[in-house]
């Protein structure tokens, strides 16, 4: 017992060090993206001084709310696969895992989420499979939602409608429970976890429907966040009789931009995302406003992700220290004698 204790201690310290290094690499990547975005905003935004910053804060808050349905669906997928994390642990892993997309290759998203959610009741390989299910659902719903909006309201965008249809179909087919199970078997992922096929029996069409509902809400809120960014730019919505008229366009723009950025494998989809946002919004809002809004959307979302991730990352340590302090106080209080 005494011999295994030092080994266990070293292992826990190495694990902690690895997590800190990964976290710092992710933060560095995010910081680089923020710096570039702010620089672009200064270059293209002649009226940055007049920006209504309160609307940008609102955009960040709405984006954080949009992430909750996504995190909740991932939690539902974990439960369906036989895992038993707490809701708080799953949400924490999901939000912090968002930062992984700013590291080249996107693999860091899987690494962060699985390492933060794994434990006594969560197997790492199953959690990784849950990430892929959630991601494919995100792409399928986003592409379908955007494609329908463009097909109804913006038929002239034939190329983007085609792209949305192809991406949506490619992501939708693998999310069908029978097909996803076969794909996992064909890829021989079960070699990493012999019980994985058994866990995959929990996938069903009811879970799939929950995912589509969750992401319909999430994409709608992200479009609303983009509308808040437009409200922050003086004169951006003044040409519209009703600002809400722009919401369908902004939902479609955000959906296609984020999916294209994800598929590109560029860190955070930098450049690709902004290009599509500007392409779709410039005809309505004008090129200068489209450029500034695209950059400001990235800044507001990244700041929201950083702030929430830092809070969620530190919170467990703060609670554990508080608990240890309370326990120390309880131990120091003398036990009163038993009255006879």
Protein Blocks (a to p, Z undefined) as FASTA:
>chain_A
ZZmmmmmmmmmmmmmmmmmmmmmmmmmmmmmmmmmmmmmmmmmmmklmmpcfklmmmmmm
mmmmmmmmmmmmmmmmmmmnopacdfklmmmmmmmmmmmmmpghklmmmmmmmmmmgcfk
lcfklmmmmmmmmmmmmmmmmmmmmmmmmmmmmmmlmmlmmmmmmmmmmmmmmmpmklmm
mmmmmnommmmomklmmmmmmpcfklmmmmmmmmmmmmmmmmmmmmmmmmmpghklmmpm
blklmmmmmmmmmmmmmmmmmmnopghhiojlmmmmmmmmmmmnojklmmmmmmmmmmmm
mmmmmmmmmmmmmmmmmmmmmmmmmmmmmmmpccddddZZ
